[in-house]
């Protein structure tokens, strides 16, 4: 009887280098072909592998520094219950948003995906204006996110200075390790600051003046801002290998891991923060997380941990700047931004959109000047980042189901669950934007108002005025996503050399034509 050899497995390192390079080249060619099907030529280097794509999305969230930045919104609106259960509720609903976006990302991965999808799926009459609003809202959300991250970094840095000078330094506006926390904080917390399980999971503290139920809802700003920016992997999809699979899974896994790990961190905080919420908020350090750490770890231990928090917050800023600059580049590529010709330039040496990077950073710096308006202006920046994101997220999700255009799913496909997930996602985002417009306490003075609604509405109105302005407005020249393929040079690689195709958007029909 003839023996048959059993299958064997080899390590990746044993695979010939030429074979591995050939596989990577085929993957890149497939990605380039998918982008060509959308009408765009490949301009970035595809250097991001799936784990790195996930890293962009997860690093934008930056759990520990993000929780530190927004703890001030959770403590007065429920205390431990807001930290633990408010986070859990938001995480579940945010997963529906991630799933809806991931399905779209798998179908058409491109750096300007949100406004591109809106144009693709919206009814012909509304394609251009909805795409315009989605693009500007996405840009605004990312710029606001960068501004709020850097403001949080500045506050954290000033808290470190305050701790280092034994609280003799009190920061003003103008001066202004997850595993380590989970393990070190419970071990080092003195008995007087340790809470019982009944308090950590059921204690409710309301310092806002709103009714308890509504105060709890207002605490959602903390997890909404922390688990945000998860469209980051989408904006680097033109730099990712195997983008149609890597990008959607990066979005979903980043939100899922952030939800679970962030919940654990909040539980640890609820057990180790003591019961005097007012003293945490009113401490001269002026940073609730730093106060909690100081009470448990002392001066030196807090400075050691806090230096990592500040550094991580800075890295969050670099990650969201990467994502935001790609959105700016893509929107300029389609001619929608002022100075698009300048912004749509690729650095020949690095193959990165350097002009878009600097423009995004400068815009965030200008928006950050609102911080000099005081705490209410700071809150508006945080809320504006979420409102801009959710507007840009909602438009393509809604248009996909009501626009009447054909849907061609990608490898990541929810099937019959796509519609109910989308309904939950859009309803949740609409609810979130509404609650973000409320002030911190009822009957506010001018200094205590929440100006997010004013700034957000002003931005949307400005976008529409710019679009409909006679002669010079976007309605006169913005035609939606442009075809950038150089057909004469055979940019349709991967589509078949006998019958290449490119997307024809000249009549807004979004059909393919032979070349």
C-alpha positions as CSV (number, residue, x, y, z in Angstrom):
1,X,0.0,0.0,0.0
2,X,1.3,3.4,-1.0
3,X,1.9,5.7,1.9
4,X,0.5,9.2,1.8
5,X,2.4,11.9,3.6
6,X,0.5,13.9,6.2
7,X,0.2,17.6,5.7
8,X,2.9,19.6,7.4
9,X,3.0,23.2,8.6
10,X,5.9,25.6,8.2
11,X,6.8,28.7,10.0
12,X,6.4,32.0,8.1
13,X,10.2,32.5,8.5
14,X,10.7,29.2,6.6
15,X,8.7,30.4,3.6
16,X,11.1,31.7,0.9
17,X,11.4,35.4,0.9
18,X,10.6,35.6,-2.8
19,X,7.3,33.7,-2.1
20,X,6.3,36.1,0.7
21,X,7.2,39.1,-1.4
22,X,5.1,37.7,-4.3
23,X,2.1,37.3,-2.0
24,X,2.5,40.9,-0.7
25,X,2.8,42.2,-4.3
26,X,-0.4,40.4,-5.3
27,X,-2.1,41.8,-2.3
28,X,-1.0,45.3,-3.2
29,X,-2.1,44.8,-6.8
30,X,-5.5,43.7,-5.6
31,X,-5.8,46.8,-3.4
32,X,-4.7,49.1,-6.2
33,X,-7.3,47.4,-8.5
34,X,-10.1,48.0,-5.9
35,X,-9.1,51.6,-5.6
36,X,-9.0,51.9,-9.4
37,X,-12.6,50.6,-9.4
38,X,-13.5,53.6,-7.3
39,X,-11.9,55.9,-9.9
40,X,-8.7,56.8,-8.0
41,X,-5.1,56.2,-8.8
42,X,-2.8,54.8,-6.2
43,X,-0.7,57.7,-4.7
44,X,0.3,56.4,-1.3
45,X,2.7,53.6,-0.4
46,X,0.8,50.7,1.0
47,X,3.0,50.2,4.1
48,X,0.3,49.6,6.7
49,X,-0.4,45.9,7.6
50,X,-3.6,44.8,9.4
51,X,-2.1,45.1,12.9
52,X,-0.8,48.6,12.1
53,X,-4.2,49.6,10.7
54,X,-5.8,48.5,14.0
55,X,-3.1,50.4,15.9
56,X,-4.1,53.7,14.2
57,X,-7.8,53.3,15.3
58,X,-7.0,52.1,18.8
59,X,-4.2,54.7,19.4
60,X,-6.6,57.5,18.5
61,X,-8.8,56.4,21.4
62,X,-5.8,56.2,23.8
63,X,-7.9,54.7,26.6
64,X,-6.1,55.8,29.7
65,X,-5.3,59.4,28.7
66,X,-8.8,59.8,27.2
67,X,-10.5,58.6,30.3
68,X,-8.3,61.0,32.3
69,X,-9.3,63.9,30.0
70,X,-13.1,63.3,30.3
71,X,-13.4,62.0,33.9
72,X,-14.6,65.4,34.8
73,X,-17.8,64.8,32.8
74,X,-18.6,61.5,34.5
75,X,-17.9,62.2,38.2
76,X,-20.5,65.0,38.7
77,X,-23.2,63.1,36.7
78,X,-23.4,59.9,38.5
79,X,-20.0,59.1,39.9
80,X,-19.2,55.4,40.1
81,X,-22.5,54.4,38.4
82,X,-21.7,56.7,35.4
83,X,-18.2,55.3,35.2
84,X,-19.2,51.7,35.2
85,X,-22.7,51.4,33.7
86,X,-22.6,54.6,31.6
87,X,-19.5,53.2,29.9
88,X,-21.1,49.8,29.4
89,X,-24.3,51.2,27.8
90,X,-22.4,53.4,25.4
91,X,-19.9,50.7,24.4
92,X,-22.8,48.4,23.3
93,X,-24.4,51.1,21.1
94,X,-21.1,52.3,19.7
95,X,-20.4,48.8,18.5
96,X,-23.5,49.1,16.2
97,X,-22.0,52.3,14.7
98,X,-18.7,50.5,14.2
99,X,-20.4,47.5,12.5
100,X,-22.3,49.8,10.1
101,X,-19.2,51.7,9.1
102,X,-17.1,48.5,8.8
103,X,-19.6,47.1,6.3
104,X,-19.3,50.3,4.2
105,X,-15.5,50.3,4.5
106,X,-15.3,46.7,3.3
107,X,-17.3,47.6,0.2
108,X,-15.4,50.7,-0.8
109,X,-12.2,51.5,1.2
110,X,-10.9,54.9,0.3
111,X,-9.4,57.7,2.4
112,X,-12.4,60.0,1.9
113,X,-14.8,57.1,2.5
114,X,-17.6,58.9,4.4
115,X,-18.3,61.6,1.8
116,X,-17.5,59.2,-1.0
117,X,-20.1,56.7,0.2
118,X,-22.6,59.4,0.8
119,X,-22.3,60.5,-2.9
120,X,-22.4,56.9,-4.0
121,X,-25.6,55.9,-2.3
122,X,-27.6,59.2,-2.0
123,X,-30.5,59.9,-4.4
124,X,-29.3,61.8,-7.5
125,X,-30.9,65.0,-6.4
126,X,-29.0,65.1,-3.1
127,X,-25.7,63.4,-4.0
128,X,-23.5,66.5,-4.2
129,X,-24.9,68.5,-1.3
130,X,-25.0,65.5,1.1
131,X,-21.5,64.5,0.1
132,X,-20.4,68.1,0.7
133,X,-21.9,68.2,4.2
134,X,-20.5,64.8,5.1
135,X,-17.0,65.8,4.0
136,X,-17.0,69.0,5.8
137,X,-18.5,67.5,9.0
138,X,-15.9,64.7,8.9
139,X,-13.1,67.3,8.5
140,X,-14.5,69.4,11.3
141,X,-14.9,66.4,13.6
142,X,-11.3,65.3,13.1
143,X,-9.9,68.8,13.5
144,X,-12.0,69.3,16.7
145,X,-10.8,65.9,17.9
146,X,-7.2,66.9,17.4
147,X,-7.8,70.2,19.2
148,X,-9.5,68.5,22.2
149,X,-6.8,65.9,22.4
150,X,-4.1,68.5,22.5
151,X,-6.0,70.5,25.1
152,X,-6.3,67.4,27.2
153,X,-2.6,66.9,26.9
154,X,-1.9,70.5,28.0
155,X,-4.2,70.1,31.1
156,X,-2.4,66.8,32.0
157,X,1.0,68.5,31.6
158,X,0.0,71.3,33.9
159,X,-1.3,68.8,36.4
160,X,2.1,67.1,36.4
161,X,3.7,70.5,37.1
162,X,1.2,71.1,39.9
163,X,2.0,67.7,41.5
164,X,5.7,68.2,41.1
165,X,5.6,71.6,43.0
166,X,3.5,70.2,45.8
167,X,0.5,72.0,44.4
168,X,2.1,75.4,44.7
169,X,1.7,75.9,41.0
170,X,-2.0,76.3,40.0
171,X,-2.4,76.0,36.2
172,X,-4.4,78.6,34.2
173,X,-5.9,78.4,30.7
174,X,-3.0,80.1,29.1
175,X,-0.4,77.7,30.8
176,X,-2.2,75.2,30.1
177,X,-0.5,52.0,30.5
178,X,-3.7,50.8,31.1
179,X,-2.2,47.6,32.6
180,X,-0.2,49.7,35.1
181,X,-3.3,51.4,36.3
182,X,-5.3,48.2,36.5
183,X,-2.6,46.5,38.7
184,X,-0.9,49.3,40.5
185,X,-3.9,51.4,41.6
186,X,-5.7,48.7,43.6
187,X,-2.5,47.5,45.2
188,X,-1.4,51.0,46.3
189,X,-4.7,52.7,47.3
190,X,-4.9,53.4,51.0
191,X,-7.8,51.8,52.9
192,X,-9.6,55.1,53.3
193,X,-9.9,55.5,49.5
194,X,-11.0,51.9,48.8
195,X,-14.7,51.5,48.1
196,X,-17.0,48.5,48.6
197,X,-18.4,46.6,45.6
198,X,-21.9,48.0,46.4
199,X,-20.6,51.6,46.1
200,X,-18.4,50.9,43.0
201,X,-21.2,49.3,41.1
202,X,-24.2,51.1,42.6
203,X,-23.1,54.3,44.1
204,X,-24.7,57.4,42.5
205,X,-23.4,60.9,43.0
206,X,-25.2,63.9,41.3
207,X,-23.4,67.2,41.6
208,X,-24.9,68.7,38.4
209,X,-28.3,69.9,39.5
210,X,-30.1,67.9,36.8
211,X,-32.5,65.1,37.8
212,X,-30.6,61.9,38.5
213,X,-31.7,60.1,35.3
214,X,-30.8,63.0,33.0
215,X,-27.5,63.6,34.8
216,X,-26.6,60.0,34.1
217,X,-27.3,60.4,30.4
218,X,-25.1,63.6,30.4
219,X,-22.2,61.5,31.7
220,X,-22.2,59.7,28.3
221,X,-19.9,62.4,26.9
222,X,-17.0,60.6,28.6
223,X,-17.3,57.3,26.8
224,X,-18.6,58.9,23.6
225,X,-15.5,61.1,23.3
226,X,-13.1,58.3,24.5
227,X,-14.4,55.6,22.1
228,X,-14.3,58.0,19.1
229,X,-12.3,58.6,16.0
230,X,-12.7,55.0,15.0
231,X,-13.0,56.0,11.4
232,X,-9.2,56.5,11.6
233,X,-8.4,53.1,9.9
234,X,-10.7,54.1,7.0
235,X,-8.7,57.3,6.3
236,X,-5.5,55.3,5.9
237,X,-7.2,52.6,3.8
238,X,-5.2,53.7,0.7
239,X,-2.0,53.0,2.6
240,X,-3.2,49.6,3.9
241,X,-2.6,46.1,2.5
242,X,-5.7,43.9,2.1
243,X,-7.7,47.0,2.9
244,X,-11.2,45.5,2.2
245,X,-10.6,43.1,5.1
246,X,-8.1,44.9,7.3
247,X,-9.9,48.2,7.6
248,X,-13.4,46.9,8.7
249,X,-11.9,44.5,11.2
250,X,-9.6,47.3,12.6
251,X,-12.7,49.5,13.2
252,X,-14.7,46.7,14.9
253,X,-11.8,45.3,17.0
254,X,-10.7,48.8,18.1
255,X,-14.1,49.6,19.4
256,X,-14.6,46.2,21.0
257,X,-11.3,46.1,22.8
258,X,-11.6,49.8,23.9
259,X,-15.1,49.0,25.3
260,X,-14.0,46.1,27.4
261,X,-10.6,47.4,28.5
262,X,-12.0,50.8,29.2
263,X,-14.8,49.3,31.3
264,X,-12.2,47.5,33.4
265,X,-10.2,50.7,34.0
266,X,-13.4,52.5,35.1
267,X,-14.3,49.7,37.5
268,X,-10.8,50.0,39.0
269,X,-11.3,53.7,39.4
270,X,-14.7,53.2,41.0
271,X,-13.1,50.9,43.6
272,X,-10.1,53.2,44.3
273,X,-11.3,56.8,44.2
274,X,-13.0,57.2,47.6
275,X,-16.5,58.6,48.1
276,X,-15.8,62.3,48.2
277,X,-16.4,63.3,44.6
278,X,-16.5,67.0,45.4
279,X,-12.9,67.0,46.7
280,X,-11.7,65.2,43.5
281,X,-13.3,67.8,41.3
282,X,-12.2,70.8,43.4
283,X,-8.6,69.7,44.1
284,X,-6.0,72.4,43.2
285,X,-4.5,69.9,40.8
286,X,-7.6,70.6,38.6
287,X,-7.4,67.2,37.0
288,X,-9.7,64.5,38.5
289,X,-7.6,61.5,37.3
290,X,-4.4,63.0,38.6
291,X,-6.1,63.6,41.9
292,X,-7.2,60.0,42.2
293,X,-3.7,58.7,41.3
294,X,-2.1,61.2,43.8
295,X,-4.4,59.9,46.6
296,X,-3.3,56.3,45.9
297,X,0.2,56.5,44.6
298,X,1.6,59.6,46.2
299,X,3.7,62.3,44.5
300,X,6.5,60.2,43.0
301,X,4.3,57.3,41.9
302,X,1.8,59.7,40.3
303,X,4.5,61.6,38.4
304,X,5.9,58.3,37.1
305,X,2.5,57.2,35.8
306,X,1.4,60.6,34.7
307,X,4.4,61.1,32.5
308,X,3.3,58.1,30.5
309,X,-0.3,59.4,30.4
310,X,0.9,62.7,28.9
311,X,3.1,61.0,26.4
312,X,0.3,58.7,25.3
313,X,-2.0,61.7,24.9
314,X,0.6,63.3,22.6
315,X,0.7,60.1,20.6
316,X,-3.0,60.1,20.3
317,X,-2.7,63.6,18.7
318,X,-0.2,62.3,16.2
319,X,-2.5,59.4,15.2
320,X,-5.6,61.6,14.7
321,X,-3.5,64.1,12.8
322,X,-2.5,61.2,10.5
323,X,-6.2,60.3,9.9
324,X,-7.3,63.9,9.6
325,X,-4.7,64.8,7.1
326,X,-5.7,61.9,4.9
327,X,-9.3,63.1,5.0
328,X,-8.2,66.6,4.1
329,X,-6.0,65.3,1.3
330,X,-8.9,63.2,-0.1
331,X,-11.4,66.0,0.1
332,X,-8.9,68.3,-1.6
333,X,-8.3,65.7,-4.3
334,X,-12.0,66.0,-5.2
335,X,-11.7,69.8,-5.2
336,X,-14.0,70.5,-2.3
337,X,-11.8,72.5,0.0
338,X,-10.4,76.0,-0.3
339,X,-6.8,75.9,-1.7
340,X,-7.4,72.3,-2.9
341,X,-4.6,72.6,-5.4
342,X,-2.2,73.3,-2.5
343,X,-3.6,70.7,-0.2
344,X,-3.7,68.0,-2.8
345,X,0.1,67.5,-3.1
346,X,2.1,64.5,-2.2
347,X,5.6,64.9,-0.8
348,X,7.8,63.1,-3.4
349,X,10.4,61.9,-0.8
350,X,8.0,60.6,1.9
351,X,4.9,60.0,-0.3
352,X,2.8,61.6,2.4
353,X,0.4,64.6,2.1
354,X,2.7,67.0,4.0
355,X,0.6,70.1,3.1
356,X,-2.6,68.5,4.4
357,X,-0.8,67.5,7.6
358,X,0.3,71.1,8.3
359,X,-3.1,72.5,7.3
360,X,-4.9,70.1,9.7
361,X,-2.5,71.0,12.6
362,X,-2.9,74.7,11.9
363,X,-6.7,74.5,11.8
364,X,-6.7,72.5,15.1
365,X,-4.5,75.2,16.7
366,X,-7.0,77.9,15.6
367,X,-9.9,76.0,17.0
368,X,-8.0,75.4,20.2
369,X,-8.0,79.1,20.8
370,X,-11.6,78.7,22.0
371,X,-10.1,77.3,25.2
372,X,-9.4,80.8,26.2
373,X,-13.2,81.2,26.5
374,X,-13.1,79.1,29.7
375,X,-14.5,75.7,30.7
376,X,-17.7,76.1,28.6
377,X,-15.7,76.7,25.5
378,X,-13.5,73.6,26.3
379,X,-16.7,71.5,26.6
380,X,-17.9,72.8,23.3
381,X,-14.7,71.6,21.6
382,X,-15.1,68.1,23.1
383,X,-18.7,68.0,22.1
384,X,-18.1,69.4,18.6
385,X,-15.7,66.6,17.8
386,X,-18.4,64.0,18.5
387,X,-21.2,66.0,16.7
388,X,-19.1,66.4,13.6
389,X,-18.2,62.8,13.5
390,X,-21.7,61.5,14.0
391,X,-23.1,63.7,11.2
392,X,-20.5,62.4,8.8
393,X,-21.1,58.8,10.0
394,X,-24.9,59.0,9.8
395,X,-25.2,60.4,6.3
396,X,-23.7,57.5,4.3
397,X,-25.4,54.9,6.6
398,X,-28.8,56.4,5.9
399,X,-28.1,57.0,2.2
400,X,-27.1,53.4,1.7
401,X,-30.6,52.2,2.7
402,X,-32.8,55.0,1.5
403,X,-31.0,56.4,-1.5
404,X,-32.1,53.6,-3.9
405,X,-28.7,52.8,-5.3
406,X,-27.3,49.2,-5.7
407,X,-25.3,47.8,-2.8
408,X,-22.3,45.6,-3.5
409,X,-21.0,44.2,-0.2
410,X,-17.3,43.5,0.5
411,X,-15.8,40.6,2.4
412,X,-17.1,42.0,5.7
413,X,-20.8,41.7,5.4
414,X,-23.6,41.8,8.0
415,X,-26.2,40.3,5.6
416,X,-29.8,40.6,6.8
417,X,-28.6,42.2,10.1
418,X,-27.2,45.2,8.2
419,X,-30.5,47.2,8.3
420,X,-31.3,46.7,12.0
421,X,-27.8,47.5,13.0
422,X,-27.9,50.6,10.9
423,X,-31.2,51.8,12.4
424,X,-29.8,51.3,15.9
425,X,-26.5,53.1,15.0
426,X,-28.2,56.2,13.5
427,X,-30.8,56.4,16.3
428,X,-28.0,56.3,18.9
429,X,-25.9,58.9,17.1
430,X,-28.9,61.3,16.8
431,X,-29.7,60.8,20.5
432,X,-26.1,61.5,21.4
433,X,-25.8,64.7,19.5
434,X,-29.0,66.0,21.2
435,X,-27.7,65.3,24.7
436,X,-24.3,66.8,24.0
437,X,-26.1,70.2,23.4
438,X,-27.2,70.5,27.0
439,X,-25.3,72.6,29.6
440,X,-23.7,71.0,32.6
441,X,-26.4,72.3,35.0
442,X,-29.9,73.6,34.6
443,X,-30.5,77.4,34.5
444,X,-27.0,78.3,33.3
445,X,-25.5,81.7,33.2
446,X,-23.7,83.0,30.1
447,X,-20.5,81.5,31.4
448,X,-22.2,78.1,32.1
449,X,-23.9,77.7,28.7
450,X,-23.0,74.9,26.3
451,X,-22.1,76.6,23.1
452,X,-21.6,73.4,21.1
453,X,-25.0,73.8,19.4
454,X,-24.2,77.3,18.4
455,X,-20.7,76.4,17.0
456,X,-22.0,73.2,15.3
457,X,-25.0,74.9,13.8
458,X,-22.8,77.8,12.7
459,X,-20.4,75.4,11.0
460,X,-23.2,73.5,9.1
461,X,-24.8,76.9,8.0
462,X,-21.4,78.1,6.8
463,X,-21.0,74.9,4.8
464,X,-24.4,75.3,3.2
465,X,-23.9,79.0,2.5
466,X,-20.5,78.2,0.9
467,X,-22.2,75.5,-1.2
468,X,-25.2,77.5,-2.4
469,X,-23.5,80.9,-2.7
470,X,-24.2,82.3,-6.2
471,X,-21.5,81.9,-8.9
472,X,-18.7,81.0,-6.5
473,X,-20.5,78.4,-4.3
474,X,-19.8,74.6,-4.4
475,X,-23.1,74.0,-6.2
476,X,-21.6,75.7,-9.3
477,X,-18.4,73.6,-9.5
478,X,-18.4,70.7,-7.0
479,X,-19.3,67.5,-8.9
480,X,-18.6,64.9,-6.3
481,X,-15.6,62.5,-6.3
482,X,-13.4,62.9,-9.3
483,X,-11.8,60.3,-11.5
484,X,-8.0,60.6,-11.0
485,X,-7.0,57.5,-13.0
486,X,-4.5,58.1,-15.7
487,X,-6.2,55.7,-18.2
488,X,-3.7,56.5,-20.9
489,X,-0.9,55.0,-18.8
490,X,-2.9,51.9,-18.0
491,X,-3.8,52.7,-14.4
492,X,-6.4,50.0,-14.5
493,X,-3.9,47.3,-13.5
494,X,-5.7,44.4,-12.0
495,X,-8.9,45.0,-13.9
496,X,-7.9,43.0,-17.0
497,X,-5.8,44.4,-19.8
498,X,-8.2,43.3,-22.5
499,X,-11.1,45.3,-21.1
500,X,-10.1,48.0,-18.6
501,X,-12.8,49.9,-16.8
502,X,-12.9,53.1,-14.9
503,X,-15.8,54.8,-13.0
504,X,-17.6,57.4,-15.0
505,X,-19.0,60.1,-12.7
506,X,-19.5,62.8,-15.3
507,X,-23.3,62.3,-15.4
508,X,-23.6,61.3,-11.7
509,X,-24.8,57.9,-12.9
510,X,-21.9,56.1,-11.1
511,X,-21.7,53.5,-13.8
512,X,-18.6,52.0,-15.4
513,X,-17.5,52.6,-18.9
514,X,-15.0,50.7,-21.1
515,X,-11.8,52.3,-22.2
